[in-house]
């Protein structure tokens, strides 16, 4: 007999399992159809002893002291500021676009004070900002849009930016200085011993039982439980009643190279050429010392595990139908990227899970057996 079944052992599921087990002293069964915990953040040592991210690079960054402190209970950290280069017009330039990017690309010698006017002179002014294309051309102009964004977006989404909602590029990161960090968050770290070790500590509690390679459909009538937390696709929970929500997926090619380092930085993007979008080298991120190095190439795909909700108005409308079903479903809480059809970073999913736990505490006081039905979908904080 379990108090809770949690479907999914990624950030949302593991965070809620740990909170419920330690703060409510209730029994939790965590299941995942994959053969491991950690969701897409799962990392492992390959045959050569190199720590790799099975589902592509996961870089932790947040501006939330609360979220950082919470996860610090389960891991030590290694300071790491991610840097990305792009191969554009045959040159290797910093991404996001910064002062060095423009000066190198156009053989200029602009200063930080001169660059804003240079951008402004090229920016277009759409009557209304509706699409991803509108966002980008309004900030950096059409030429840079075509060099950096259009090709990459077509590969990533199999659509032109003019077909995608403005949220995809809502905050075009451009810098007028030489800061070449990909993120500017206050807290930029990697788990010192990897994400999987962090998840193992989160789930290491006598009140928590973990079953991998387990599908909810296989145990739902075999296990007795009171309440459910669902972090999988919301349409799957409702047997695709209104149709399938569309996603983009990824295919990964992992390789070990017999040299200490290959890339100048953690990730190199290819917005103009190649079938893949980017290649990453993990030793930059992990700090591992090893005579060999491991790299991963990412190929966007229409088939495979769901990674990226496709932000178009018709998809948002379809999700709203599932959201209404979810809100009306008692004793089931829908949490995480797939359950809320939104692309969240790892810290945002953690924040959403912690916010959900606070609402559980409010709705289900431990001393009371009374169950109050409350909204089961919680936005990230």
N, C-alpha and C positions, 0 to 999 in steps of 0.2 A: 504494500500500500504506500503510495507516494502522495504527498501534498500537491506537488507540482510535477508536470512533465514539461521540459523545455526542448523544443525542436530547433536544433542548430547550436553548434559549439564554437561559434565565432565570438566577436567582441560583445555583441548584444546578449547572446545566450550565456556565455561564461560570466559576464559581469552580473547578470541577474541571478544566476545560480549561486554565485558566491555571496551576494547580499542576502538572499533568502535563507541560505543555509546558516550563515553566521549571525544575522541580525534577527531572524524570525525563528531560528532553530527548527526549521521544517525540512522534511525529506524531499529531495529533488532528484529526478531522473533526467539526465541530459542525453539526448540522442543526436546522432549525425549520420547521414547516409554515406559520407566520405569515410575513408579508413583512418582518419586522424581528427584531432581537435584543432582549433585555431582558425577555422574558416579559410578565407583567402590569405590571411596573414601567416599561415603555416610555413615554417621553415624547417629545413632538414640538412643533414650532412650527406653529401653525395659520395660516390664510391672512392673518390680521391681525398675525402676528408674535408672538403670545402663546404662551408655553410652557404646554402642557397635558399632563395624564396621560390617555392614551388609555383606560385601564381604571379610571378613578376614582382618587382621591387615595391616594398611597403616601407615608406619613410614616415616615422611618427613626428608630428609637429602639432602644437596647440598653443593658444594664448590663454588657456584656462588653467589657472593654478590648481583649482579643485580637481580637475580631471587628471592633471599630472601627478598630484599628490596621491590620488586614489590608486592609480596604476603603479606608483612607486612602492606600494605595499608588496608587490609581487615580482619586482625586478630591480636590479641596479641598472644604471644607464651609461651609455657611451655617447658623449657629445658628438653630434654629426650634423653638418649643414650641407644639404644636398646641392649639387651643382649640375647643370645640364648644358650641353652644347648642341647646336644644330648644324647640320651640313646644308648650307644654303648657297646657291650659285657656286658650288665647289669649294666653298670656304667653311671653316669651322668657327662659329661665332656663338657668343653667349645667348642663352635663352633663360629667362625672359629678355626681350629686347631691351638693351641698355645703351649707354653712351658708347662703349667699346663696340657693340654690335653695329651701330650705325656708321661709326668712323671707319671700321674695317670694311664693311660691305660697300661703302660708297667712296672710300679713299678720301675721307674728310678729316678735319682736325677741329671739330666742334667742341665747345666747352659745355659743361652742365647748364650754364646760364643760357646758352644759345639753342640747346636741343628742343625745349618746349615750342619755340617759335617754328623750328624746322618741322616738327610734327604737325603743328597747327596749319602750316601752309599746305600740307598734303591731305589733311583730314577732309572727308566729305560730310555733308550735312543732310542725311535722309529726313524726309518730312516726319517720319515716325520710326522709332527704334523698335522693330518687331522681331527681327531675325538675328542669328549670330553674325551674318555678314554685315548687317547694319551696325552692330556694336563695334566691330573691328574697324571698318572703314571710317567710322566717325571719330576714332581715336588716332589711328596711324595711317590712314589713307589706303588707296586700293593697291598700290604696288607692294607694300609690305604685307598687306592682307593676302595677296596672291603668293608671295614668297614663303610666308611662315604659316598661314592658317588654312588656306583653301585646300591645298593638296593633302595636308595632314588630316583635316576634318573629313574629306572624302574617303580617305582610307579608314579612318576610325569608325565612321558612322555609315559609310556607303551612301551618303547623301551630301549634297552641296550645303555649305553653311546657310545659304539663302532659304533652305528648307527646314532648318532647325530653329527651335525657340531661342530667343536671346539669352536665356539662362545658361546655355552652354559656354558662352564667352562673356558672361555678365560683367566680370571684372578682368578686363584685358590687362595683364601685368606688364606695364612698360615703366622703365626707370630712366631718369635723366642723369643719374650718376653711374659709377662703375660697379655698383653692387651686383655681383653675379650669383648670389644665392637664389635658389629656386623659390624658397619660402622665406618669409621674414618674421615668422612667429617667434614669440619670446622663448618658448621651449622647443628645442629641436634636438632630439635624442634618438638613439636606437637602443632597444633592450640589450644589455651587455652580453647576455648568454642566449639571445635569440627570442623570438616571439613564442615559439612552442614551449620553451621552459617557463615563460611567464604564464601562459595558459595552464600549464601543469600545476603551478602553484595556486592559481586562482581556483582550480577545481579540486584541489587536494583537501578534502574535508569529509569527515565521516557521514555527514548528511547528504553528500552528493555521490550519485552513481552515474558513471559515464558508459554509454554503449555506442561505439562507432560501427560503421557499416550496417546501420539500422535505419530503416525507413519507418516513418510514423504509421503508414498504412499497415505495416506488419505487426505493430504492437498495440495499436489503439484499442483493440478489443481483448488484448491479453493482459494489459496492465491496469490496475485500479489506481485512479488518481482523482484529485478534486478539481484542479485548475490547470490550464495550459498556457504556455507562452510560445508563440509561433514566430520564428524569425525567417521562415522560408518565404517563397513567393506567395503573395496574398491570393492570387488567382488559383493557385494549386490547392490551397486550403478549401476553396469553394468549388473544387472540381471544374474549374474553368467555365463556370455557369454563364458568364457573359462573354466568353472568348478569352484568348490568351493575350496577356500583356506582352508587348514586344521588347526584346533586349538585344543589345550587341554583346558578343562574346569575344574571347581571345584564345589564340593558340600560342603555345610557348615552345621554343626550341632552346634546350639547355645544352651548353657545351663546356668542356674543360679544355683550356689551352695551356700548353707546356711552356709558359713563361710567367714571370711574376706579375706583370701588369700589361694591359692592352689599351684601355681607354684613358684619356686624360682626366676624366671626371666620372661620377657614378653612372650617368646616362647620356647617351648621344641620340638625338632625334633626327629623323629623316623626313622632313616635310615635303620634299620635292621628288625624291627618287626612292627606289626600292619598294618591295611589296610589304615589308615590315614597317612599323612606325618608329620603333626605337630599339636600342640594344643597351643593356645595363651590365655593369661589372660589380659583383657583390663585395669584394674586398675593400672597396672604397667605403662602403656602408658599415661593414662588420669590423673593420680594422684587423682582420685575421692576417697573420703572417704565414705564408705558405709559398713554396716554390712554383706552384701552379696557380691558375686563376680560373674562375667560373663566370660565364656570361650567359645572358638570356636574350633571345630575340623575340619580339612580340608581333604577332600577326592578327589583326582584327578579323573577326569571323561572324557570320550570321548564325552559325550553329555552335552548340556547346553550352557550358554553364552560363547562367545569366549574370552578367557583370554590370552593364550600363543600361539603366532605363532610357528609352529613346524619347527625348523631350519634344513632343509635338502635341498640339492642342487635342487631337483626337485620342491620343494615348492618355492624356490627363483626364479627359472626360470618361474614358473607360475605367481608369483607376477609381474615379469618384464613385462609380457603381459598386466596386468592391469595398471601398471605404465604408459606404453605407451598410453593406452587409456585415462588415467587421464591427462597426459600432453597435449593431443590434445583436451581436453574438455574446451571450453571457459567459463569464468565467474563462474567456480567451483574450489574451493580450497580444497585440500585433506590434512587433518591435524590430527595428533594423531596416537596412536598405531594401531588401526584397519585400518585406512585409508592408512597407510604406511607399514603395515605388519611388524612391528618391536616392540620388547619389550622395552618400555621406562619406566624409573622411573618417578614419578610425577614431579620432578623438570625438567627433560628432556622434558616432554610434555609441561610444561609451557614455557621453553626456545624455543621450536619449535613454539609454538603459538605466542610468542613475535616476533620471527624472521619472521614468516608469516605476522604479522601485519606490520612490517617494509617494507616488499616487497609489500604489498598492498598499503602502502603510496607512495612507489616509482612508482608503476604501475598505480595507480589511484589518481593523485593529486586532492585534494578536489575542487580546483577552475576549474578543467577541466571536461568535460563530455566525453572526449575521453577515450575509454577503450582499453588498450594495452594488448594483450594476452601474458602472461608470464608463465614460469613453475609453476605449481600449487602444486607441492609436495616439501616440505621444510624439510630438515634434522634437527634434534635436534641440538641445540648449547650448 
